[in-house]
Each structure stands twice: as structure tokens, then as C-alpha cells.
Amino acid sequence: MKPSLKEVAENYGVFVSGIAHRMIRNKELAREAAQEVWVEIITCYPTFRGDAALSTWIYSIARRTILRYVKKERIATLAELKAFRALPAIEYDEAEEKKKEWIKERCDWCLTALNHCLTYEARLIFIFRENVDLSFVEISQIMEMKEENVRKILSRSIRKISSFMRNTCPLYNPEGSCKCRISKPVFSIDLDKEYQRVRKAIRMVDFYRKIEKDLPRKNYWKEMLEFS
């Protein structure tokens, strides 16, 4: 028996919103892309017969839809990211009790920007694996490529991002020669308890998933349920 559209939205809406958020820097454009995925789900769901896993079917729609939007944005280079980090430091001047959330939001923005040094397909593969935690088999089906190629692309992406993070991020590597623009606010508060596990993590996935958990994505799909 197929789940209801409400159950589909509750189970997959946040993940699709998160994918759109990581893939598209413009927040309004990311929201629009996530909602278009939902519109296509509503339209096509009556014809879904279970020939593929529901998650594969949903994320395949997300891939096609979000890629149409993301191709409007230019791929960044690591040189451009380094140049951005060299700009003047960002000071914090809001209420002290909001500082941790402010830092997490800035870090989240940084992680999203960092994803944009990857090609469109590499970025999607990285997100499907490290943020959504899909298997290589399912990712290969969604991306319509061989599993071996998926693994190679992901491996290169992780090396590229991890290397940059080790040299620039005070949360990921406090011993590195950090050039983070918010390093002063970061070091002004005690984040050890929250990020101790992250600092000891071997894989980049732990850092991304920690931020994803701390700043849960809005489920844009729920807003549209009443219109479905």
C-alpha cells in the first residue's frame, strides 16, 4: 500500500528542502525548486507503481528539478573561496545569547558555499551520500551512472572539501592556519562540548551532519499540503 502524500511530505520533505538549500545559494530560488519537486510529486504520484523504491523515485525527481535551477548559478573555484576568506573579518554585534546560533548559521552558509566548488553532479552525489545518507547503489540509480563512477566522484569531492576545511575552518581543525572570517566570534565562546566529536571526526560527513542537525531545514512541502 502506498503511503499518503502527507506521509511522503513528512518523510522526504525536509531532505528535499535540504538538498535544494545545499545546491542553490539563492534562498528564494532554493525554496522555489523544492516546491516544484512537490508539485511534480503531486502530479505524478497517482501513476507511481513501485517499479523502483519510493525514495529513488522521489530523489530522481528532485535531481532533475533542482538541476534545472542550479544551472543558473555559476560553479565557484577554490581560488574565489580563498579570496572571499581574505576579506575583512566579520564582527558579531548582536545579543550575546544569540551568538551560538549566529555562528552556526554563518558556518552553514560557508558549507553551502563550499559545495559550490564542486560540479553540479559531484555536488549532488556528495549531498546524497553525506547529508541524506543514501547507499551508493541508490545514488547510482538516481544519478543514472555506474556505482564505480559515483564512488570515484565522491572520493575526489571529499578530498577537495576536506583539504580546504583543514586549512581554513577553526571548528573543523582548531590547530590549522585558520583564515575564517568569523574566527574571532568562534573562539570567543566555548563550543567544545558541542563540537568535540566533530573535531575528532575522521570523515567530513560528521561535520555536515552536525550542522544539518543543529539547523534543521524547513519542510516547504507541508505548506502546500492543504492545496494538494
SULBEL-V421754 format. One record per residue. RES is the residue in one letter. SS is DSSP state (helix for helix, strand for strand, loop for the rest). PHI is phi as a letter, one per 30 degrees, with the letter a starting at -180 (* if undefined). OMEGA is omega as a letter, one per 20 degrees, with the letter a starting at -180 (NA if undefined). Layout:
BEGIN
res	ss	phi	omega
RES	SS	PHI	OMEGA
RES	SS	PHI	OMEGA
END
This chain:
BEGIN
res	ss	phi	omega
M	loop	*	a
K	loop	d	r
P	loop	d	r
S	loop	d	r
L	helix	d	r
K	helix	d	r
E	helix	d	r
V	helix	d	r
A	helix	d	a
E	helix	d	a
N	helix	d	a
Y	helix	b	a
G	helix	e	a
V	helix	d	a
F	helix	d	r
V	helix	d	r
S	helix	d	r
G	helix	d	r
I	helix	d	r
A	helix	d	a
H	helix	d	a
R	helix	d	a
M	helix	d	a
I	loop	b	a
R	loop	d	r
N	loop	d	a
K	helix	d	a
E	helix	d	r
L	helix	d	r
A	helix	d	r
R	helix	d	a
E	helix	d	r
A	helix	d	r
A	helix	d	a
Q	helix	d	r
E	helix	d	r
V	helix	e	a
W	helix	d	r
V	helix	d	r
E	helix	d	r
I	helix	d	r
I	helix	e	a
T	helix	d	a
C	helix	c	a
Y	helix	e	r
P	helix	e	a
T	helix	c	r
F	loop	d	a
R	loop	c	r
G	loop	i	r
D	loop	d	r
A	loop	b	r
A	loop	d	a
L	helix	e	a
S	helix	d	r
T	helix	d	r
W	helix	d	a
I	helix	d	a
Y	helix	d	r
S	helix	d	r
I	helix	d	r
A	helix	d	r
R	helix	e	a
R	helix	d	a
T	helix	d	a
I	helix	d	r
L	helix	d	r
R	helix	d	a
Y	helix	d	a
V	helix	d	a
K	loop	d	r
K	loop	d	a
E	loop	c	a
R	loop	d	r
I	loop	d	r
A	loop	d	r
T	loop	c	r
L	helix	d	r
A	helix	d	r
E	helix	d	r
L	helix	d	r
K	helix	d	r
A	helix	d	r
F	helix	d	r
R	helix	d	a
A	loop	d	r
L	loop	d	a
P	loop	e	a
A	loop	d	r
I	loop	c	a
E	loop	d	r
Y	loop	c	a
D	loop	b	r
E	loop	c	a
A	loop	d	a
E	helix	d	a
E	helix	d	r
K	helix	c	a
K	helix	d	a
K	helix	d	a
E	helix	d	r
W	helix	d	r
I	helix	d	a
K	helix	d	r
E	helix	d	r
R	helix	d	r
C	helix	d	r
D	helix	d	r
W	helix	d	a
C	helix	d	a
L	helix	d	r
T	helix	d	r
A	helix	d	a
L	helix	d	r
N	helix	e	a
H	loop	d	r
C	loop	d	r
L	loop	c	r
T	loop	d	a
Y	helix	e	a
E	helix	d	r
A	helix	d	r
R	helix	d	r
L	helix	d	r
I	helix	d	r
F	helix	e	a
I	helix	d	r
F	helix	e	a
R	helix	d	a
E	helix	d	r
N	loop	c	a
V	loop	c	r
D	loop	i	r
L	loop	d	r
S	loop	d	r
F	helix	d	r
V	helix	d	a
E	helix	d	r
I	helix	d	r
S	helix	d	r
Q	helix	d	a
I	helix	d	a
M	helix	d	a
E	loop	h	r
M	loop	b	a
K	loop	d	r
E	helix	e	r
E	helix	e	r
N	helix	d	r
V	helix	e	a
R	helix	d	a
K	helix	d	a
I	helix	d	a
L	helix	d	a
S	helix	e	r
R	helix	d	a
S	helix	d	a
I	helix	d	r
R	helix	d	a
K	helix	d	a
I	helix	d	a
S	helix	d	r
S	helix	d	r
F	helix	d	a
M	helix	d	a
R	helix	d	a
N	helix	c	a
T	helix	b	a
C	loop	c	a
P	loop	d	r
L	loop	d	a
Y	loop	d	r
N	loop	b	a
P	loop	d	r
E	loop	c	a
G	loop	d	r
S	loop	d	a
C	loop	d	r
K	loop	b	a
C	loop	d	a
R	loop	d	r
I	loop	c	a
S	helix	d	r
K	helix	d	r
P	helix	d	a
V	helix	e	a
F	helix	d	a
S	helix	d	r
I	loop	b	a
D	loop	c	r
L	loop	c	a
D	helix	e	a
K	helix	d	a
E	helix	d	a
Y	helix	c	r
Q	helix	e	a
R	helix	d	a
V	helix	d	a
R	helix	d	r
K	loop	c	a
A	loop	d	r
I	loop	d	a
R	loop	c	r
M	helix	e	a
V	helix	e	a
D	helix	d	a
F	helix	d	r
Y	helix	d	a
R	helix	d	r
K	helix	d	r
I	helix	d	a
E	helix	d	r
K	helix	d	a
D	helix	d	a
L	loop	b	a
P	loop	e	a
R	loop	d	r
K	loop	d	r
N	loop	d	a
Y	helix	d	a
W	helix	d	a
K	helix	d	a
E	helix	d	a
M	helix	c	a
L	helix	e	a
E	helix	d	a
F	helix	c	a
S	loop	d	NA
END
